[in-house]
């Protein structure tokens, strides 16, 4: 059995997951946080569980010339509680202070969120440093992220291995400014910059612009961190697990 998410699921779904997990021969979790959340209720599952992370559905491109270090991207679903409002606040603050940054929202719109998207666009009318790009293929998203200098991903509950958009940005060489939360792995701190709010994020962007060596160091570390979660590595982990279980 594989459990992608337990902690944030509906209570009835959590009950169902616990019922299935209690009888499963082995349970695979996608990150340590979700394993801890479930085994708090079913401690006996810990000894027969493993962690195999999820990957990004966006491919990783090779480093390409022509990256615009003044462009900051947001990538993810266009829906509430994804940090998009904070990204828009960053664009507003940058515009009001006449900063040279440009901001691009690369998003996939859920079918029932047209009204939400329209309300955001109405609120940002006149914001000349902001553009919206949607309906891109996976390859187009990868190429677009590969041209951005930065990505600002202010997840309300913090960055984690669960975030495919984080993996996509790092894997395509964008320097990521994000938020830290209870699910954020310690290893990520070497590959990103943390900011509690849009104003602090802008300050970090300004500092990174004048320290190109630091920027390139983060870019390289981000790519290396994302590669740990490549689908090839994930497939190998699953195969190794299944082989071990068959011979147990």
Buried (B, 14 or more C-beta within 10 A) or exposed (E): BEBEBBBEBEEEEBEEBBEEBEEBEBBBBBBBBBBBBBBEBBEEBEEEBBBBBBBBEBBBBEEEEEBEBBBBBBBBBBBEEBBBBBBBBBBBBBBEEEBEBBBBBBBBBEEEBEEBBEEBEEEBEEBEBBEBBEEBEEEEBBBBBBBBBBBBBBBEBBBBBBBBBBBBBBBBBBBBBBBBBEBBBEEBEEBBBBBEEBEBBBEBBEEBBEEEEEBEBBBEBBBEBBBEBBEEBBEEBBEEBEEEEEEE
